[in-house]
Amino acid sequence: MIITDDFVFVHLPKTGGTFVTTVLKRLYGARATDIHKHGGCDEIPPSHRDKPIVTCTRNPLDRYVSQYRFAWWRSYPELYCGLDAMQERFPRFPNLTFAEFVELANECFAGYYRGEPSGYDNESLVGEDRLGWHTEQFIRFFCRDPKDVFASLDTRALAEQSWREAMYPVTFLRAERLNQELYDYLLERGRTPEELAFVLETGKVYPAKGGRAVDDYWEGYYTPALARRVCRLERLLFDAFPDYAAEIDVILQAVGDPDGGDEHGDGDRGGYSGSGGGGGGASLSSVAGAPLGVEK
């Protein structure tokens, strides 16, 4: 995270945080303190907890592809569930397809950190109803008492979105339009247009290992079934961010599903159907949840 005089930036991995970090260090210089790179809101030092919190978010479908291509999990399996667990699940690790990576992340990465159980357990939503790795990260980064919140999630909690009550007041900047949203946020915090002109002009900033090629579109990694699978796993996030949910039908058509989000009652690996899961033949874009009750 980056602590400034004006706010705290919480860096959720693979959401554009390297770009934000670069901008803040240029703007604030030595007054931008970088501590605990991927620490959550619970880890903000007590002396800074009265400051506004800002972070970035990214469409889960896109973020999974970014994690697959960046492949930190290949180079440092000990930071996840450990090499033995990965090879047991997929003996040809690290040579995994994208679909295999999604399964690995949700079967082995979720609930583990540095090779040990992380304490993020949920006994109510299991099997095809289980919550995704990104949802676990979201709760861990942005909720008070995150382990208790994650454990309490069930069908009713998802439908009522009771997890919102535990959230820190966070401003979410969309990775898809990060230059403009970061510019606007810093302007609101008292910076001048002249100081911030470079924010709008700066191109993408990648971690040292680099990023995807400009023509390596994430939509190309998905079959309709896999896209629907991720939507089901991360249904809490699509309820939290309705603008992402509104794009799902278009995305499904782009990956070759002529029926868009219609489930046809076949439960295609648990296609997304809004708060609380379930069937009902709803379109993938019929989201019952309201926008997050936070600043932005």
C-alpha positions as CSV (number, residue, x, y, z in Angstrom):
1,M,0.0,0.0,0.0
2,I,1.0,3.6,-0.5
3,I,0.4,6.1,2.3
4,T,0.3,9.8,1.4
5,D,-0.6,12.9,3.3
6,D,-4.1,12.8,1.8
7,F,-5.1,9.2,1.5
8,V,-4.1,5.5,1.6
9,F,-3.8,3.5,-1.6
10,V,-4.5,-0.2,-1.2
11,H,-2.9,-2.3,-3.9
12,L,-5.0,-5.3,-5.0
13,P,-2.8,-7.3,-7.3
14,K,-3.3,-7.2,-11.1
15,T,-5.7,-4.3,-11.1
16,G,-3.5,-1.4,-12.3
17,G,-1.8,-0.8,-9.0
18,T,1.7,-0.5,-10.5
19,F,0.5,2.4,-12.6
20,V,-1.1,4.1,-9.6
21,T,2.1,3.5,-7.5
22,T,4.2,5.1,-10.3
23,V,1.9,8.2,-10.4
24,L,1.8,8.6,-6.7
25,K,5.6,8.4,-6.3
26,R,6.1,11.0,-9.0
27,L,3.5,13.3,-7.5
28,Y,4.3,12.9,-3.8
29,G,8.0,12.0,-3.9
30,A,9.4,11.0,-0.6
31,R,6.0,11.8,1.0
32,A,4.5,8.6,-0.6
33,T,5.4,5.8,1.8
34,D,5.3,2.3,0.3
35,I,4.7,-0.3,3.0
36,H,3.3,-3.9,2.8
37,K,2.8,-3.9,-0.9
38,H,-0.3,-6.0,-1.0
39,G,-1.7,-5.3,2.5
40,G,-5.4,-5.0,2.9
41,C,-7.4,-2.3,4.8
42,D,-7.1,-4.2,8.1
43,E,-3.3,-3.7,7.8
44,I,-3.4,0.1,7.4
45,P,-1.3,1.4,10.4
46,P,-3.5,2.8,13.2
47,S,-2.0,6.3,12.7
48,H,-3.4,6.5,9.2
49,R,-6.8,4.8,9.5
50,D,-8.6,8.1,9.5
51,K,-7.5,8.8,6.0
52,P,-9.6,8.1,2.9
53,I,-8.9,4.8,1.2
54,V,-8.6,4.3,-2.6
55,T,-8.0,1.2,-4.6
56,C,-8.4,-0.3,-8.1
57,T,-10.8,-2.9,-9.4
58,R,-10.9,-4.9,-12.6
59,N,-13.3,-7.2,-14.3
60,P,-12.7,-10.7,-12.8
61,L,-12.7,-12.3,-16.3
62,D,-9.9,-10.0,-17.4
63,R,-8.0,-10.3,-14.1
64,Y,-7.8,-14.1,-14.2
65,V,-6.2,-13.8,-17.7
66,S,-3.7,-11.2,-16.4
67,Q,-2.8,-13.5,-13.5
68,Y,-2.4,-16.5,-15.8
69,R,-0.1,-14.5,-18.2
70,F,1.9,-12.8,-15.5
71,A,2.5,-16.3,-14.0
72,W,3.8,-15.4,-10.6
73,W,2.3,-18.7,-9.5
74,R,4.7,-20.6,-11.9
75,S,7.8,-18.9,-10.6
76,Y,6.8,-18.7,-6.9
77,P,4.4,-21.6,-6.1
78,E,5.5,-21.4,-2.4
79,L,3.6,-18.1,-2.1
80,Y,0.4,-19.9,-2.9
81,C,-0.5,-23.5,-1.9
82,G,3.0,-24.9,-2.6
83,L,4.5,-26.8,-5.4
84,D,3.5,-30.3,-4.2
85,A,-0.2,-29.3,-4.1
86,M,0.0,-27.9,-7.6
87,Q,1.7,-30.9,-9.0
88,E,-0.7,-33.3,-7.2
89,R,-3.7,-31.5,-8.8
90,F,-2.0,-31.1,-12.2
91,P,0.9,-33.4,-12.7
92,R,2.1,-31.5,-15.8
93,F,2.4,-28.2,-13.8
94,P,3.6,-25.6,-14.7
95,N,2.4,-26.3,-18.3
96,L,-1.3,-25.5,-17.7
97,T,-4.0,-24.2,-20.0
98,F,-5.9,-21.2,-19.0
99,A,-8.9,-23.3,-18.0
100,E,-6.7,-25.5,-15.8
101,F,-5.2,-22.4,-14.2
102,V,-8.7,-21.2,-13.3
103,E,-9.5,-24.5,-11.6
104,L,-6.1,-24.6,-9.9
105,A,-6.7,-21.1,-8.5
106,N,-10.1,-21.9,-7.1
107,E,-9.2,-25.4,-5.9
108,C,-5.7,-24.8,-4.5
109,F,-4.9,-21.1,-4.2
110,A,-8.1,-20.2,-2.4
111,G,-7.8,-20.7,1.3
112,Y,-4.0,-20.9,1.3
113,Y,-1.1,-18.5,1.7
114,R,2.6,-19.3,1.6
115,G,1.8,-23.0,1.6
116,E,-0.3,-22.9,4.7
117,P,-4.1,-22.6,5.3
118,S,-5.0,-18.9,5.4
119,G,-8.0,-19.3,7.7
120,Y,-10.5,-18.1,4.9
121,D,-12.9,-21.0,5.2
122,N,-16.6,-21.2,4.2
123,E,-18.6,-24.4,5.0
124,S,-21.9,-23.1,3.6
125,L,-21.0,-22.6,-0.1
126,V,-19.2,-25.7,-1.4
127,G,-18.7,-27.6,-4.6
128,E,-20.3,-25.9,-7.5
129,D,-21.7,-23.2,-5.2
130,R,-18.3,-22.3,-3.7
131,L,-17.0,-18.7,-3.9
132,G,-14.1,-17.8,-6.1
133,W,-10.5,-16.9,-5.3
134,H,-11.1,-13.3,-6.3
135,T,-14.1,-13.1,-3.9
136,E,-11.9,-14.3,-1.1
137,Q,-9.3,-11.7,-1.9
138,F,-12.0,-9.0,-2.1
139,I,-13.3,-9.8,1.4
140,R,-9.7,-10.1,2.8
141,F,-8.7,-6.7,1.4
142,F,-11.7,-4.6,2.0
143,C,-13.8,-5.9,5.0
144,R,-13.4,-5.6,8.7
145,D,-12.9,-9.0,10.4
146,P,-12.6,-10.5,7.0
147,K,-12.2,-14.2,8.0
148,D,-15.5,-14.0,10.0
149,V,-17.2,-12.2,7.1
150,F,-16.0,-14.8,4.6
151,A,-17.1,-17.7,6.9
152,S,-20.6,-16.2,7.3
153,L,-21.4,-16.0,3.6
154,D,-24.2,-18.2,2.5
155,T,-27.1,-18.0,0.0
156,R,-29.0,-15.6,2.2
157,A,-26.0,-13.4,2.9
158,L,-25.3,-13.1,-0.9
159,A,-28.9,-12.3,-1.6
160,E,-29.1,-9.6,1.1
161,Q,-25.5,-8.5,0.5
162,S,-25.0,-8.3,4.2
163,W,-21.2,-8.3,3.7
164,R,-21.4,-4.7,2.6
165,E,-22.0,-3.7,6.3
166,A,-18.4,-4.9,7.1
167,M,-16.7,-3.0,4.3
168,Y,-14.3,-0.1,4.8
169,P,-15.3,3.1,3.1
170,V,-13.3,2.6,-0.1
171,T,-13.2,4.5,-3.4
172,F,-12.8,2.0,-6.3
173,L,-11.1,3.2,-9.5
174,R,-11.8,1.1,-12.6
175,A,-8.7,-0.4,-14.2
176,E,-10.5,-0.1,-17.6
177,R,-10.4,3.8,-17.4
178,L,-7.7,4.2,-14.8
179,N,-6.0,7.3,-16.2
180,Q,-9.2,9.4,-16.1
181,E,-10.5,8.1,-12.8
182,L,-7.2,8.5,-11.0
183,Y,-6.9,12.0,-12.4
184,D,-10.4,12.9,-11.2
185,Y,-9.7,11.4,-7.8
186,L,-6.5,13.4,-7.3
187,L,-8.2,16.5,-8.5
188,E,-10.9,16.0,-5.8
189,R,-8.0,15.7,-3.3
190,G,-6.8,19.2,-4.1
191,R,-4.2,18.7,-6.8
192,T,-4.3,21.1,-9.8
193,P,-4.9,20.2,-13.4
194,E,-1.3,21.4,-14.2
195,E,0.2,19.0,-11.6
196,L,-1.9,16.1,-13.0
197,A,-1.6,16.6,-16.7
198,F,0.9,13.7,-16.9
199,V,-1.6,11.3,-15.4
200,L,-3.8,11.5,-18.5
201,E,-0.8,11.1,-20.8
202,T,1.1,8.2,-19.1
203,G,0.8,4.9,-20.8
204,K,0.3,1.5,-19.1
205,V,2.9,0.7,-16.5
206,Y,3.7,-3.0,-16.0
207,P,5.5,-4.8,-13.2
208,A,9.2,-5.6,-13.9
209,K,8.2,-8.9,-15.6
210,G,6.1,-7.0,-18.2
211,G,2.5,-7.5,-19.5
212,R,0.5,-8.9,-22.3
213,A,1.0,-7.9,-25.9
214,V,-1.4,-5.2,-27.1
215,D,-3.2,-7.7,-29.4
216,D,-3.4,-10.4,-26.7
217,Y,-7.1,-9.9,-25.9
218,W,-8.4,-11.6,-22.7
219,E,-11.7,-12.5,-24.4
220,G,-9.8,-15.0,-26.5
221,Y,-8.9,-17.2,-23.5
222,Y,-12.6,-18.1,-22.7
223,T,-15.1,-20.6,-24.0
224,P,-18.7,-19.7,-23.1
225,A,-18.7,-22.5,-20.4
226,L,-15.5,-21.2,-18.8
227,A,-16.7,-17.6,-18.8
228,R,-20.0,-18.6,-17.2
229,R,-18.0,-20.7,-14.7
230,V,-16.0,-17.6,-13.6
231,C,-19.1,-15.5,-13.4
232,R,-20.6,-18.1,-11.0
233,L,-17.5,-18.3,-8.9
234,E,-17.3,-14.5,-8.6
235,R,-21.0,-13.7,-8.4
236,L,-20.5,-11.6,-5.3
237,L,-18.1,-9.3,-7.3
238,F,-20.5,-9.0,-10.2
239,D,-23.2,-8.0,-7.7
240,A,-20.8,-5.5,-6.1
241,F,-19.9,-3.9,-9.5
242,P,-23.0,-3.9,-11.7
243,D,-21.2,-2.2,-14.5
244,Y,-19.1,-5.4,-15.0
245,A,-22.3,-7.5,-14.8
246,A,-23.9,-5.4,-17.5
247,E,-21.1,-6.4,-19.9
248,I,-21.5,-10.1,-19.4
249,D,-23.9,-10.8,-22.3
250,V,-21.7,-8.9,-24.7
251,I,-18.7,-10.8,-23.4
252,L,-20.4,-14.2,-23.9
253,Q,-21.3,-13.3,-27.4
254,A,-17.7,-12.2,-28.0
255,V,-16.4,-15.7,-26.9
256,G,-18.9,-17.5,-29.1
257,D,-22.1,-18.0,-27.1
258,P,-24.9,-17.0,-29.4
259,D,-27.5,-17.0,-26.6
260,G,-25.6,-14.5,-24.5
261,G,-26.4,-14.9,-20.9
262,D,-29.5,-17.1,-21.1
263,E,-29.1,-20.2,-18.9
264,H,-31.8,-22.3,-20.5
265,G,-32.1,-24.1,-17.2
266,D,-29.1,-26.3,-17.9
267,G,-26.9,-24.9,-15.1
268,D,-23.9,-24.7,-17.4
269,R,-21.4,-25.2,-14.7
270,G,-23.5,-22.8,-12.5
271,G,-23.9,-19.8,-14.7
272,Y,-24.3,-16.5,-12.9
273,S,-27.8,-15.4,-12.1
274,G,-27.5,-12.4,-9.8
275,S,-27.5,-12.3,-6.0
276,G,-27.7,-15.6,-4.2
277,G,-27.0,-17.8,-7.2
278,G,-29.8,-20.2,-8.0
279,G,-31.4,-20.7,-11.3
280,G,-34.6,-19.2,-12.6
281,G,-33.4,-18.7,-16.2
282,A,-32.2,-15.2,-15.5
283,S,-29.9,-13.4,-17.9
284,L,-26.3,-13.1,-16.7
285,S,-26.7,-9.3,-16.7
286,S,-29.8,-9.3,-14.5
287,V,-28.1,-8.1,-11.4
288,A,-30.2,-7.7,-8.2
289,G,-27.5,-5.9,-6.3
290,A,-27.1,-2.1,-6.0
291,P,-23.7,-0.4,-6.4
292,L,-21.4,-0.5,-3.5
293,G,-22.3,1.9,-0.7
294,V,-19.0,3.6,-0.9
295,E,-17.6,6.9,-2.2
296,K,-17.3,5.8,-5.8
